[in-house]
């Protein structure tokens, strides 16, 4: 397993121990370039208001950046993901369809 994937898992689970993590985008498709970031969807049990998600997303991104891992972090509850996976063109739908659980 890519060492960065292990670091991502450890970092995200330090913030949300009960979450599931999906890697999506170019790294999940193994089409990344040297400058590609890691696109991750973090699925959590409880819903949060959109503004309440921002500090958690920032915390995860900052911790990963400290380890030289560039990332884009989406944070969704299981309920939100269930709704959004039915919306054509929604990034959560794409992540759930094409991504890989890590």
N, C-alpha and C positions, 0 to 999 in steps of 0.2 A: 504494500500500500504506500502511496505517495506520503512522505513524511508530513507535508503540509496538510493533507487530509486529516491525519491523526491530530495535528495541532488544532485544526478547525474544530474537530469533534470535542476535544478537551476544553477548548475555549468556550464554545457555545454551551456545553453541558455545565460549565462552571457558573454560567448565568441562568440557564434554564435546565436543571437536572432532568426534568420529565419530558423533554422535547424530542422530536424526531427531526432529522436534518436531511434535506435533499440538495444534492449538488446538481446544478443544471447549467445550461449554456455550453460554451465551447469546451470547457474542461470536462464536462460530463460526456460530451460527444467525442472527446479526445482529438479535437481540432484546434487546440489552443496554440497561440504563438507565445513567445517568451514574455510578452508584455500583457498577456491575458490575465484578468482578475478571476477570482473564484465567486461565482454566483451561487448563493445559498438561500434556500427557503427554510426557515425555522418554523416548525409547527408546534404550537403550545396548547395545552389543555384549556386554558381560560382566555376569554376574550379581553382585549384591552382597547381603550379608545385610541384612535389614530395618534393623537398627540402624546399619549402615554407610552406608545411604542418607541418614539424617537430616542429617548435616553438609552434604552436597551440596545437598539440597533447601533447607536453611536459607541456604546461601551464595547460591544463585540467587535466592531470595525477597528476601534482604537487598539484593543488588545491584540488583534491580528496584525495590525500595522506595526506594532512594536516588535513583531516577529517577522517583519518584511513580507507579510502576506496581504496583498491587495484584495479587497472583497466588496461585493454588493450584497447586502443582507435584507431579505424580506422577512417579515415577521407576521404570522397569521395564526389564528386559533384554528383548531380542527373544524369548528363550525363554519368559520369564514371561508376556509379552503373548500369545504363541501359546496358552498354556494358558488364560489368563484370558478370552480372547475367546470361549471356548466356554461360559463360565459365565453363565447367565441372570441379569440384574440386576447384574452386576459393573460397576463404574465404568470399568474398562479396556475391557470389551466395548463399552460405550456410547461411550467416547471414540473407539475404533477404527471403530465403525459410523457415528457422526454427525460426527466431527471432520474438520478440514481440516489437511493437512500444510502447514507454513509453512517 
